[in-house]
Amino acid sequence: MKAIAFAVCLAALGLASCATNIMEGFVGQPLQAGIARYGPPEVVFDMPDGRRAFQWRMESETVTPQTTYGNVNTNIYAPPGAFASAQSSYNQTTYGGQVVRQVCRYTMYARWNEASNAWIFESFEKPSLMCM
């Protein structure tokens, strides 16, 4: 069980790392590069230090794998002096198969650049662990 939890953690770190690498690729790029890739930001607001924050909201849905476990129980009953008879039953339990919805927010910070007459991305917030 610990091995499964460890594998899930490694996968989550890999997803967060992937998102971070994508966002790093936009640093130094104008706002239009982000809009061309992901559409207009959902939220835009000014920071006290003169930067502007641009925030994109992305949703994803996944279905957890479905697994069924089962076992057969056999009871043998034989009263004294009689033939034995067997009675079997089967029990099963199914886990998984749920839809998991993930909402992620990606925030990039930009500063106005007079020379290029555009907002230029200079930094970003690291996305939450499960966002890719």
Summary of the structure (lengths in Angstrom):
residues: 132
radius of gyration: 27.4
end to end distance: 24.7
largest distance: 102.5
contacts: 308
relative contact order: 0.26
helix: 23%
strand: 46%
